[in-house]
Amino acid sequence: MRGRVGWTPTPTWLVYVTGGLAYGEIFSDPTLAVGAGGVSVANRFNTVRAGWTAGGGGEVFVAPNWTVFVEYLYVDFGSFSNTFNSLGFFGPTMTLNTHVTDNVVLAGFNYHFPPR
């Protein structure tokens, strides 16, 4: 969920900044290998996180009612930890600390319906 604020340097161009809420499910598949050819332990975690996003872009008319756009977004879901027993029932407990970010580039086209 984002808002955007922009300006029109020409009647056919829109340049804008955008930001707001980011929401998504994050999967993690850590694997721990102990020794050469030794014990290997894998685990799987997933969590739903809310974070923030910010970026910018531009949009230009290429035909009547049609625009093309390109947009960049930086997404940050923050830090979280997952703990698991790494070597079975008698093994040590391991904690995986993760900070999840992403960089996204979007491109596309829009049709603008004429006013009635």
N, C-alpha and C positions, 0 to 999 in steps of 0.2 A: 504494500500500500504506500504509494508515493505521491507527492505533489511536485509540481514543476513551475518555475518562474523563468520567464524569458523575455527577450526583446527581438524586434524585427529590424535589422540593419537595412534591409530593402523590403519592398512590399511582398516579395516571394520567399524570403528567408526567415526562419525562426531559429535563434540560438538560445539554449536554455540550460539551467542547472536543475537538478532533481535530487530528492532525498526523502527518506521515510523509513518505514518498518520493513524489515526482512524476516521471513518466516520459512523454516524448512526442516526436513528430517535429515539427520546426519548419521552416516554409517561408518563404523570403524572396525577393521579386521586386523588386530595386532597378532604377530607371531613371534615367539621367543624360542631361539635355538640355543641349547646349552652344549658346548663342546663339539668337537668334530665328529659328526655322525651320531651325536648323543640325542638327548630328549628334545623334542620340539613340541611346543604347546601353542595352540591357536585359540582365539576367542573372538566373539563378535558382539559388538555393542551398537545400539541405535538409540537416538534421542531426538526429540523435537525441540528446536531452539528458536527463540525470537532474538533478533539483533537489529542492526541498522544498515542502511545503504545510502550512498551519495554518489553523484556523478554529474554528467552533462552530455549534451548532444546538440544536434542540428537537424533541421527539417526544411526541405525546399520543395516548392511546387515545380513539377516537371510537365504537367499537362493540366487542362482545366479539371479541377476537383481532385487531382491526384498529387500526393507528395511522397517523397522518399526520405528516410531518416537513418541516422547512425547515432548510437548512444553508447557511452561507457558507464559502467557501474562498479564501484568498489563495495563489497559486502563483508560485514564483520558480524560473526555469531558469538564472539566472546570466547572465554575459556571455560573448560569443564574437565572433570576427572572421572575415570572409570577404574574400578578396582577389581582384580580377579586373582584367584589362587593359581599361581603360574605353573606349579609342578605337581599338581594333584593334591590330595587331602593333606599330606604332611609337608608340602613345599611352602616356600615363602609367598607372601602376598605381594603382588605387584600393583602399582598405581600408574596409570597412563594419564598424563596431563596433556591436554590438547587446546590449542587456540586456532579456531577455524576462520579463515578469510577466503575470499574469492574475488576474481576480476572477471567481469562479464562484458562482452561487446555484443550489442544487438544491432541489426539492420533490417529494414523492411520498408513497406509502403502502406499508405493510408488513403482511403477514399473519403472525401469531405462532402457530405450531402448538401446540396444547395438550400439556402433558406427559402421558406414558403412565403 
